[in-house]
Amino acid sequence: MKHTIIALAAVIAVATTPAAAQDPDLRLNEAGYLEVPGVNWLVFSNWYDGLFADSKISGVELIQQGVRTATNGDVRLSSTPGQWDPIGTLVSRAVDSQTGTITAVLEYSDYGFRYQIVAAPQGDAVKLSVILDQPLPEALEGKAGLNLEFLPSAYVRHSYMADGAPGMFPLHPAGDMVTGPVRNAASGRDFGPGAEPLPFAAAQTFVLAPENAARRVTVSSATGQIELFDGRNQAQNGWFVIRTAIPADRTGTVVEWTLAANSVPGWTRPAVIGHSQIGYTPKQRKVAVIEADPNAPAAVDARLIRIGPDGTETEAQTGPTSAWGRYLRYDYRTFDFSSVQDAGLYVIEAGGARTAPFRITADALSGNWKPTNDVFLPVQMDHMFVNEAYRVWHGDPHRDDARQAPLNHEHIDLYRQGPTTDTRFAPGEHIPGLAVGGWLDAGDFDQRTQTQYAVVRSLVSIWEQHRPGRDQTLINQSRRRVEMHVPDGEPDILQQVEHGTLQLVAQFDAVGHAIHGIVEPDVAQYTHLGDAASKTDGLIYDATLEPGQQVNGHSGDPDDRWAFTSKSSALNYGSISALAAANRVLQGFRDPLAEKSLAIAERIWADEQGRTPDTFRHGNTTGGPLEIEAFTAAVELLRATRKEIYSDRVASLWAELDSPSPGALRTALAALEFMPADFRTELEVAARRWQAESDTHTRANPYGVPIGTGGWAGSGQVIDYGLTAFALSRAFPEIVDGQALLRAVDFIHGNHPGSDVSLVSGVGTVSKEVAYGSNRADFSFIAGGVVPGVLIIKPDFPENKEDWPFLWGENEYVVNLGPSYIEMMLAAETMTTARASN
């Protein structure tokens, strides 16, 4: 069946006919951006999502020969703005379809400063103007300027010309800095004076990468000098920035640039053959998705080639591909090679592309979760010294946890403290007992409680469903020590459950309720890269000591992390859900902890059910929807105790859920054996509704899974989709066949838009080798970590950068995706093994 689907907007039309070659002028396409063949100028097609400020996907952006190389073309208040620097608010965006002119109106409301950014096509170039109705406010004189940021990985090892004078882009930042009175929050420093980079070149006209036709960009100014800065002098995630300062006492057009990005004649983007980098089982449905430039010859045929032991190549299947249609900006075709079941090593060729080798074997889906279990989860363990052979991943961090957060304080990373502490501790006071257990949340080093309890529940689900007895990690809680690749006689999964449970229990012991989390006190710590143990001194802060003074386990340096403690019933329910679940698997393994976990869970449940809920909410750190968290707690307590009071609440709370999330649906399925027959009838309705929604996903894109379009890419959503399909197929096999699970597995391992790279580092032939972990400054990876994946740069550009780790929405590991991935892969093993035996 041929589909014609265009997500968000019409697909880009890159003409390659002789007539188009004679007319290279930029034009406005149906998607609302300017283009010539091989070059796209996006003008405020994307806007900052508000969660984490500057995520490098907004303003004026350039996609050149298939790579997004420039972004954040906008008026900014510093030469190399960082993540927490002020950003103007987008007031409006207007497109003149006749002239192709795009006008954005923005403002810095704190300064009463409103301006226009106007992008107008001018031949094969863009005239970009900043227009003011009122002069620049005095407070912004010398600060405001028009910036455009260029991706370092696209320009290092290249040259530039500044008014004809040649220069080289530095591989590593080594530019001049100048001290100042204010330290930039984005600098990652909490010591010394402020320091700002000086330009390393200035000119009226810059030509970037003149020697590389695919990256050549010319920028000319009609109104003032352009300066070239290296933002990496300020922070490792900085970009090269061109900038023209806005003059004082001027109105009208105060800055005017001409931007010309070179279009390579006849260029078309190489085809991508989406497939699973881990391979396939013999009886599994095997469909590769071929993503192609609409102007390239269609990949109407494909070849599956078997590789012999001596390197000989034998055609295993050759035949036509099936046209799927248009999605995003590309044409898609599919190649079904399900009939090939002989075990062996294979590659696919289509559209001039050739894949890396992959396997067809009975165990292709088996064991892929082991790097996540053996490497990623141990590396993320907080409050432990973690060693891998010759390498120390980190020392024992945060032994000084934690200080009570200040009142009425909105913090970084979506944390906020309300008007009271809701504890017995004064703001700034040390809260004892929190320096134990838990995991570092992501590429940064906070402990977000909502993530902690999700990880514990996922680990419990893994154990209860699959019982993986794998033991490859020595975990010694009393010594606070982890040795990777060293068995210790205990299942790793159960030891990880213990580790997370210790932190959740510690919160209730310390303050009587679940807290939002424990997070760095300032941006300097938050941006810390490398060993987590080196970001604090590990000593409890004592305000009576001088900075740098250390006495009897106390220090005069206020570097201890902060605990955010405003009461939230949603967090309480979420935490006791994990404690009740942990109780079941820790029995016979860590009995005292198991008993204490259940006692806390039942006590907090009774307390919450007997009073008006605490509804403090902020960002994504105060729990999920209250009704879902309460339902989950009721289910986990029911499974742990079999008590009727919980089954009654499961029934009543389920009835209140209008549109249960996939996670809530899986939770409900786990309660089936403890509920009356009519509950199964209700879940059957939900199963049919889910299957109907799933059918829409199979039609919406050629990959057959939900692909999100928000500012954080959707690997987690896809894994969630696969796990739900598996759970439903076990409960209602007559309704859900579970194939969505295997589509999710294929997607995560390379059958997705934009590239064919596995989104799990170290898993699959070609996988993520540059990611946003604690070692991101080294352009490296943590084996077994799962990245968010393919981000849709609106309106139609799928992106996951392999040469730049610092885009968190594409590349940041988050700890809860680790066990979710393990669970998905064990489910896939279970399903394919059962079907092979049948």
Salt bridges, closest charged atoms under 4 A:
GLU35 OE2 - ARG27 NH2 3.76
ASP54 OD2 - LYS56 NZ 3.47
ASP54 OD2 - ARG76 NH1 3.68
GLU61 OE1 - ARG68 NH1 2.86
GLU107 OE1 - ARG114 NH2 2.98
GLU149 OE1 - LYS56 NZ 2.60
ASP230 OD2 - ARG232 NH2 2.90
GLU291 OE1 - ARG269 NH2 2.80
GLU313 OE2 - ARG354 NH2 2.53
GLU315 OE2 - ARG303 NH1 2.54
ASP331 OD1 - ARG326 NE 2.13
ASP336 OD2 - ARG285 NH2 3.98
GLU349 OE1 - ARG303 NH2 2.73
GLU349 OE2 - ARG354 NH1 2.66
ASP363 OD1 - ARG359 NH1 3.23
ASP374 OD2 - ARG470 NH2 2.70
ASP382 OD2 - HIS383 NE2 3.93
ASP382 OD1 - HIS398 ND1 2.88
ASP382 OD2 - ARG561 NH2 2.80
GLU388 OE2 - HIS485 NE2 2.71
ASP396 OD2 - ARG399 NH1 3.08
ASP396 OD2 - ARG480 NE 2.64
ASP401 OD2 - HIS383 NE2 2.73
ASP401 OD2 - ARG561 NH2 2.53
GLU410 OE2 - HIS618 NE2 3.79
GLU464 OE2 - ARG584 NE 2.72
GLU464 OE1 - ARG639 NH2 2.87
GLU483 OE2 - ARG481 NH2 2.78
GLU490 OE1 - ARG590 NH2 2.82
GLU498 OE2 - ARG590 NE 2.99
ASP509 OD2 - LYS596 NZ 2.61
GLU520 OE2 - LYS535 NZ 3.19
GLU602 OE1 - LYS643 NZ 3.01
ASP607 OD2 - ARG611 NE 3.03
GLU608 OE2 - ARG611 NH2 2.84
ASP614 OD2 - ARG611 NH1 2.81
GLU636 OE2 - ARG457 NE 2.86
GLU636 OE1 - ARG584 NH1 2.90
GLU636 OE1 - ARG639 NH1 3.63
GLU684 OE2 - ARG688 NH2 3.08
ASP720 OD1 - ARG666 NH1 2.71
ASP756 OD2 - HIS275 ND1 3.87
ASP796 OD1 - ARG329 NH2 2.97
GLU799 OE1 - ARG68 NH2 2.69
GLU799 OE2 - LYS801 NZ 3.53
GLU802 OE2 - LYS768 NZ 2.69
